[in-house]
Amino acid sequence: MTDRIALVLALIIAAAVAYDYFQNDGEVLLFLARKALDFLDYVIFWR
């Protein structure tokens, strides 16, 4: 991955986080974090 692609991806992610924070008070990020932790618990269980 080139530096340019990494920078563009970082800007897109930062823009999505900022949009969610200002429009939805961060509810989508909190939802995704909870689902990621649930998935991690599921994966650890089957390890």
Secondary structure, DSSP 8 states (H G I E B T S, - for coil): --HHHHHHHHHHHHHHHHHHHHHHTTHHHHHHHHHHHHHHHHHHHT-
